[in-house]
Amino acid sequence: MERTVVRCAEGHVFSTASFPMQQADRLGPGRLIRCPRCARLRHAVPVAGAAEMEKR
């Protein structure tokens, strides 16, 4: 399963294996995910350029 690097509304950056409905463009890029740093449900968006950084 592919991991996705995301940033929560508080600014914490983490990776998650479950980033639901990534192909649903009409919903926008953000999803509600539990942040492991602050342990709350937060709005999270994918980090731009994270895929290129992981390949290096």
Protein Blocks (a to p, Z undefined) as FASTA:
>chain_A
ZZdddddfkopacddfbdghkllmmnojbdcdddfklopacdddddehklmmmmZZ
